[in-house]
Amino acid sequence: MVYGKILPGVFQARPNRFIAHVEVEGRPEVCHVKNTGRCRELLLPGVKVWLEESANPARKTRYDLIAVEKEREEGPLLINMDSQAPNRVFGEWASAGGLGFQPTILRPETTYGNSRFDYYWELSEPGESRRGFWEVKGVTLEERGAARFPDAPTLRGVKHLEELVLARQAGYEAGVCFIVQMAGMDHVEPNDATHPEFGAALRRAVRAGVAVLALECAVSPDRLAVSRSVPVWL
């Protein structure tokens, strides 16, 4: 996916989940944060961030905060923290045949049971008919070269995994895909220290036949795209 007009800024503060105070070209701006998660390890005063300028002049905030440079001993790591981006990236990748086939139907935001999964898909070819669901999770937490999910407890994430198991038992194919919004990771793993229930639910889902996939992205300030698969450690 490609963003519009991008420019750098310096993060100052985040008074609530939805807005941040950022210095842009020497002036203070109130920016919309496109991620309602905590992101406490990323949004530190003084870090460099990247903003997308809105084309809508009627908006209350002129900019969206979409990426941040995390300072590390081995050098800065550019992390896309736009929570809407992983679904778009997965959709582009799957539509282009990333799953090993081009789906006949790839429909976002589809309700099944008590959940709304990110994608429903069908493959209809002579002699072959398949259908299934994918749930997409964006990963922005990095620790010593490992990408971990979640960065905060997510009861909704546990519920999605449980519903994927039910879909699998009902005859659908089912999978969860971790979109890693940064480059150079060794692997992806559940963040058991923060939310052990999610890790336990993920392992139960795998035993029940739910597929688990992790896709790392090439990240630049103005774009995000799948670059390679990375191992998932359970």
C-alpha positions in Angstrom: 0.0 0.0 0.0 1.1 3.5 -0.7 0.3 6.7 1.3 -0.2 10.2 0.0 1.9 13.2 1.1 4.3 12.2 3.9 6.5 14.4 6.1 8.5 13.9 9.3 7.8 15.2 12.7 9.0 15.0 16.3 6.7 13.3 18.8 5.9 15.3 22.0 3.0 13.8 23.9 -0.1 11.6 23.5 -2.9 13.0 25.7 -5.3 10.2 24.7 -5.6 7.2 22.4 -6.7 9.2 19.4 -4.4 12.2 19.2 -0.7 13.1 19.6 1.1 16.4 19.9 3.8 16.5 17.2 6.3 19.2 16.2 6.0 19.6 12.4 8.4 21.9 10.5 9.0 23.8 13.7 5.4 24.3 14.7 3.1 22.3 17.1 0.4 20.2 15.5 -2.4 18.0 16.9 -2.3 14.8 14.9 -4.7 11.8 14.6 -3.0 8.6 15.8 -4.0 5.7 13.5 -3.5 3.1 16.3 -5.6 3.1 19.5 -3.2 0.6 21.1 -0.9 1.6 23.9 2.3 1.7 21.8 4.1 2.9 25.0 7.5 1.5 23.9 7.2 3.4 20.6 5.7 6.9 21.3 8.4 8.4 23.5 9.0 12.1 23.7 11.6 13.2 21.1 11.3 10.3 18.7 11.0 10.8 15.0 7.6 10.1 13.5 6.1 10.1 10.1 2.8 11.8 9.2 0.4 11.6 6.3 -1.2 14.9 5.4 -4.9 14.6 4.8 -6.4 15.8 1.5 -9.6 16.7 3.3 -9.5 20.4 4.3 -12.6 20.0 6.6 -10.9 17.6 9.0 -10.2 18.7 12.5 -6.7 17.2 12.4 -4.5 17.9 9.4 -2.2 14.9 9.8 -2.3 11.2 10.6 0.6 9.7 12.6 1.4 6.5 10.7 5.0 5.4 11.5 7.7 5.9 14.1 11.5 5.3 14.3 12.4 3.2 17.3 15.8 3.9 18.7 17.9 0.7 19.3 21.6 0.0 20.0 21.9 -1.6 16.5 20.3 1.4 14.9 16.8 2.9 14.4 14.0 0.6 13.3 11.2 2.1 11.2 7.8 0.7 12.4 4.6 1.4 10.6 1.9 1.7 13.4 -1.2 2.3 11.2 -3.6 -0.2 12.5 -5.7 -0.1 9.3 -2.7 -1.0 7.1 -2.3 -4.7 7.9 -5.7 -5.6 6.4 -5.0 -3.6 3.3 -1.6 -5.2 2.9 -2.9 -8.7 3.4 -5.7 -8.1 0.9 -3.3 -6.9 -1.7 -1.0 -9.8 -1.1 -3.8 -12.4 -1.2 -5.4 -10.9 -4.3 -2.0 -11.2 -6.1 -1.8 -14.9 -5.4 0.2 -14.8 -2.1 -1.8 -17.7 -0.7 -0.7 -19.9 -3.6 -3.9 -19.2 -5.6 -6.0 -16.3 -6.6 -9.3 -16.4 -4.7 -12.5 -16.3 -6.7 -13.9 -14.2 -3.9 -12.0 -12.3 -1.3 -14.4 -10.4 0.9 -13.4 -8.2 3.8 -15.2 -7.8 7.1 -17.4 -10.9 7.1 -19.5 -12.0 10.0 -19.4 -15.6 11.2 -20.9 -16.8 14.5 -20.2 -14.1 17.0 -17.2 -12.6 15.2 -16.5 -10.5 12.2 -13.4 -11.9 10.5 -11.1 -9.7 8.4 -11.5 -11.8 5.2 -13.7 -14.5 3.8 -12.5 -16.2 0.6 -13.7 -18.8 -1.9 -11.8 -20.7 -4.6 -14.0 -22.2 -7.3 -12.3 -24.1 -10.1 -13.2 -27.1 -12.1 -12.9 -30.1 -9.7 -12.1 -27.8 -6.7 -14.2 -25.8 -4.3 -12.7 -24.3 -1.1 -13.8 -21.6 1.3 -12.4 -20.1 4.5 -11.6 -17.2 6.7 -8.5 -15.2 7.6 -8.1 -13.0 10.7 -5.3 -10.5 10.3 -3.2 -9.1 13.3 -0.8 -6.2 12.9 2.5 -6.6 14.9 4.4 -3.5 16.1 6.1 -4.8 19.2 9.8 -5.7 18.8 12.1 -7.1 21.5 15.6 -8.2 20.7 14.8 -9.0 17.1 11.6 -10.9 17.8 8.2 -9.6 16.9 5.6 -10.3 19.6 1.8 -10.1 19.7 -0.2 -8.7 21.4 1.4 -5.6 23.0 -1.6 -5.4 25.5 -4.2 -7.9 26.6 -6.8 -8.6 23.8 -9.9 -10.4 24.8 -11.2 -9.7 21.3 -8.1 -11.5 19.8 -8.8 -14.6 22.0 -12.5 -14.6 20.8 -11.4 -14.5 17.2 -9.2 -17.5 17.7 -12.0 -19.4 19.3 -14.4 -18.6 16.5 -11.8 -19.7 13.9 -11.7 -23.1 15.6 -15.5 -23.3 15.4 -15.3 -22.4 11.7 -12.7 -25.0 11.1 -14.9 -27.6 12.8 -17.8 -26.6 10.6 -15.7 -27.4 7.5 -14.2 -24.1 6.6 -10.5 -23.5 6.2 -9.3 -21.0 8.8 -6.2 -19.0 9.5 -4.6 -16.2 11.4 -2.0 -14.0 9.7 0.4 -11.8 11.6 1.4 -8.8 9.5 4.8 -7.6 10.9 4.9 -3.9 10.3 8.7 -3.7 10.4 11.7 -5.4 8.8 14.5 -7.7 9.9 12.7 -9.8 12.5 14.0 -13.3 13.4 10.5 -14.7 14.2 7.0 -14.0 15.5 5.8 -15.3 18.8 2.8 -14.9 21.2 3.5 -12.4 23.9 2.8 -14.7 26.8 4.3 -12.3 29.4 1.6 -9.7 28.6 -1.4 -11.9 27.7 -0.9 -15.7 28.4 -4.5 -16.4 27.5 -3.9 -15.3 23.9 -0.8 -17.6 23.6 -2.8 -20.5 25.0 -5.7 -19.8 22.6 -3.3 -19.6 19.6 -1.8 -23.0 20.5 -5.2 -24.6 20.9 -6.2 -23.1 17.5 -3.2 -24.6 15.8 -3.9 -28.0 17.3 -7.5 -27.7 16.0 -6.2 -27.1 12.4 -6.2 -23.4 12.2 -3.3 -22.2 10.0 -0.9 -19.6 11.4 1.2 -17.4 9.1 3.5 -14.5 9.7 4.4 -12.0 6.9 7.1 -9.4 7.3 6.8 -6.1 5.5 9.2 -3.8 3.8 8.6 -0.5 5.4 9.3 3.0 4.2 7.7 6.3 5.3 5.3 6.3 2.4 4.6 2.6 1.8 4.1 -0.9 3.3 4.3 -4.2 1.4 4.8 -7.9 2.2 8.4 -8.9 1.6 8.7 -12.4 3.1 7.3 -15.0 5.5 8.9 -15.4 8.9 8.7 -18.3 11.3 6.1 -18.4 14.1 7.4 -19.8 17.3 4.7 -21.4 19.5 
